[in-house]
Amino acid sequence: MPLSPDIRARRRDAILNILAQRQVTRQSEFVERLHAAGIEATQSSVSRDLRELGIAKLGESYGRVQPEASPASTEIPAGFVHDVRTAGSSLIVIRTATGAAQRVALFLDRSDWPEVVGTISGDDTVFVATRNSQDQRQLIGRLRNKLQA
């Protein structure tokens, strides 16, 4: 039976509120909290909602991995990046929290930093191409400054 858009929107708003109030480590916790708030939910509906809201497991708990409605994210959220290292003279490998690579790559793609030629992201790894080793060094410096701020 198709679900009313109002019910889906109410459930998704509740998921965002739950996430804003506490760390959630299992999808079943979302289901339990939704039921406690009088909102019908199954694990599969919660899973679908999380995916469509851009929420994924980031290490031990769930968090937003896609930027909100703003056209460009200006920050890499704390804890998303675990390691930055070089691979050759024009490639940087960034290790992220599980599920966070796409958000980090999107930040870099929208940064307008001239050193970034392009990115490829997986689940927890981002490859960043630069034109040359000088751009590579400059980009690593920018990243380290941004992540320490």
SULTAVEN-V34977 format. One record per pair of residues at least 12 apart in sequence whose ideal C-beta (glycine too) atoms are under 7 Angstrom apart, sorted by sequence separation. I is the first residue (numbers start at 1). J is the second residue. D is the distance in Angstrom with one decimal. If there is no record, write none. Layout:
# SULTAVEN-V34977
I/J/D, I/J/D
This chain:
# SULTAVEN-V34977
18/30/6.3, 31/43/5.8, 50/62/6.9, 54/66/2.8, 83/95/4.1, 116/128/6.2, 117/129/4.3, 81/94/6.0, 82/95/4.7, 117/130/5.9, 82/96/6.3, 105/119/4.1, 116/130/7.0, 117/131/5.9, 15/30/6.0, 18/33/5.0, 28/43/6.6, 31/46/5.5, 81/96/5.6, 82/97/6.8, 115/130/5.1, 27/43/5.6, 30/46/4.7, 80/96/5.3, 105/121/3.7, 80/97/5.4, 79/97/6.2, 27/46/5.3, 102/121/5.0, 14/34/5.7, 27/47/6.0, 80/100/4.3, 101/121/4.0, 108/128/6.1, 115/135/4.0, 101/122/5.6, 105/126/4.8, 101/123/5.9, 104/126/5.2, 11/34/6.4, 14/37/5.7, 80/103/6.6, 81/104/6.3, 101/124/5.5, 115/138/5.3, 116/139/6.6, 80/104/5.9, 99/123/6.2, 101/125/5.7, 115/139/4.0, 14/39/5.4, 98/123/6.2, 101/126/4.9, 98/124/5.1, 113/139/6.7, 97/124/6.8, 11/39/5.3, 76/104/5.8, 96/124/5.2, 10/39/6.3, 95/124/6.3, 113/142/6.3, 11/41/5.9, 95/125/5.9, 96/126/6.6, 76/107/5.3, 93/125/6.5, 94/126/4.2, 73/106/6.8, 15/49/5.7, 65/99/5.1, 73/107/5.3, 93/127/6.1, 94/128/6.6, 25/60/5.9, 65/100/5.5, 19/55/6.7, 25/61/5.1, 66/102/7.0, 67/103/6.7, 91/127/6.2, 92/128/4.3, 12/49/5.3, 16/53/6.9, 24/61/5.9, 65/102/6.1, 66/103/6.2, 73/110/7.0, 11/49/6.3, 15/53/6.6, 23/61/4.1, 24/62/4.9, 59/97/4.8, 65/103/4.7, 72/110/4.1, 91/129/6.1, 92/130/6.8, 58/97/4.3, 59/98/6.3, 67/106/6.4, 90/129/6.3, 58/98/6.2, 90/130/4.8, 12/53/6.0, 57/98/6.0, 58/99/5.4, 90/131/6.5, 57/99/5.8, 58/100/5.5, 90/132/5.7, 19/62/6.4, 56/99/3.3, 89/132/6.8, 90/133/6.5, 89/133/4.1, 92/136/6.2, 90/136/5.7, 89/136/6.5, 92/139/6.3, 92/140/6.4, 86/136/6.1, 84/140/6.1, 84/143/5.4, 84/144/6.9, 81/147/5.6, 76/146/6.3, 76/147/6.6
